Amino acid sequence: MTTLAITGGKVLLPDATVTRADVLVDEADGVIRAIGEDLGADADEILDASDSLVTPGFVNGHCHVAMTLLRGYADDKPLDAWLREDIWPVEAELTADSVRAGTELGVLEMIKSGTTAFADMYFFVPTIADVVDEAGLRARLGHGVISVAKDEDEAREDAREGLAVAEEIDGMADGRISAAFMPHSLTTVDGQYLSEFVSEARELDVPLHYHANETEDEVTPIVEEHGVRPLAYAAEKGMLEPEDFIAHGVHLDESEIGLLAEAGTSVIHCPASNMKLASGMAPVERMREAGVTVGLGTDGAASNNDLSMLDEARDAAMLGKLATGDASAVPAEAVVDMLTGATADAIGIESGRLEAGAPADLAVIDLERPHLTPPHDLVSHLAYAAAAADVRHTVCDGQVLMRDREVLTLDEAAVRDRAREEAEALVTRAES
């Protein structure tokens, strides 16, 4: 057994208390062996956490990671126009090479901001899985299935690809990669394909992940065509199970919140994207009060425009208070849970908590910053003050991915160069 000791810092425990302690990690099996005092004496490797806070690695519950190539490409439009006029035409020109470059850039950004796990819906998913493996992160991945603008054969082929990809990648990277069946949304996949392929996904024993109730335009068509709210429609299609998780959930009524609570289906809140696209304010506090597991996600970098989960946590807290008119809504402790353990639970991965026997996924935050001084309440600082650049070290599965701001599993300069080249080529193809 080789061991890694993270020493000299303060540790955020699962009960949201902070204690001065070391963390001892078994590098071979990637788990935390102990949290306590003076654990570094016999360790094979030391990671200095002096004047720092050791937290669980952050978990991004909903992302389209390769969309980093489209960061800043199309802004200041509502969702439907943004997708149809700008994003989908460019995405039609994606290649495996462009997705690889965008994914490398995205996971580099995640590692540098303390994220150790994420859920992602996109295309060329085996390529994304290869990058995740090389970078050392955890991920739940799926092919985004869409039937809009496709004939029946094309739509069926796309759904079958979603199933085949899930079967292919599940368990990759020594179990760090898991799969899901990911219909894009309830309005972009026709009901006949949902009826047919959701049952096949259940046979593969993978969860479902899809966009739901992101805008009013995703609610009205379903009500008009089927006479029920979107999540009642999803329930009819067998798409609300405890392992499933939906993205956004902005325009939910009380009956739909009740359905989520009864089913045990989780919601990934994406406040920055929802604000930027003027999609609305999700009823996060009402969902939490009803017992719904609410996680946190960035969405893609084309609608955020970064992948910092610390930024997302602050946005979630602020928007939660604004939505309710109650300054006590979505408090700091809840947001930090959403940043870590709640999102891990929502996407069905074992991560997000620092305790003996848990996966050794963690971030180390430098507290010697003006904006983190004085240290009255470090949980409050995580929710309201900490920034991506404050992350000193990132560890996933017991492996050091970043030490003192230097990413060890990726060549940062080369990743940025490839991303610039592929982004330029992608846009040129789309606009020619």
C-alpha angles and dihedrals in degrees: 000000000000117000138207120202122199100202143187100021143102118262129216107223127204092259089059093251121129123222135175105250147126124247118221116203131192101222094195097060097023098234136124110255099186146347115209148091127319098001097145101074097094100024119126093221133024128208111193114228098169113150088007142107119236110212135172112273110269119254122216106205100191128026145140094210101186090058086086083094088066097048106140093001096115122013142161099037133114117258101260096047091041091054099041100038101036119007105042094048090054093043089055086069096051119129131189088257093054092047090049092051093047092047093049090052092047097049090045089056091047094051091048091052098046101259113143101171138029144170116231136188116192147103134287085034097173087060090051089049091053091053092047089052093050093045093050099235132131121243144169105215137187142169113252105239116208130174098179113118092007129112119236095268093049092047093051091047091053092050091048089051088055090055094043093050091050091052092046100050103033108117096012122146092038090303098313090114122064130174142229136185105245120194103186096234144322090263100043096051117060117237095243091063092046090052092050105039104035089068090051090052089054089055089056089052094232126133127245125243124183144147114264136176092353093144136006086255087067091053106043099057092053093047091048095046102036105021094233137088117268097257092048086053089048090051090052088055092051093250101129110079130139093258094050125095131192129208124236106350090191100148103044124145125209093266091056093047086053091051091052092048093047093046096042091232114154131225127218110213116211104186100169094052091043091053096044093050091040089236094146141252118299116227092243097155093049091049092049091049089052091053099254115149106239119195131181133243140170099218112212124329090243090070103031100028102223138036098231111135091194089061088048092051092054090047091050093052094046096044091046090058094044092049093055101031085232120118091202094059119109093007126201096265091052092048093050089051089051088050091056130003101019092054092046088053091046095055093039103245129130103242142085102086135084111221138114111289094021123119111276096243111141148142128213116216121204107231095187092093128114092235091053094051129135101031099219094142121003094192088057090048091054091051100041113016115024120101136199092255090060091071109107102176137013124199128184127180088353094302123117106237096172129021120187091343093309113120109220102190099051135043100238097198093047092047092053092047093051091047092053092049095046093045091053092047092047094052091045091054092048096048099041 
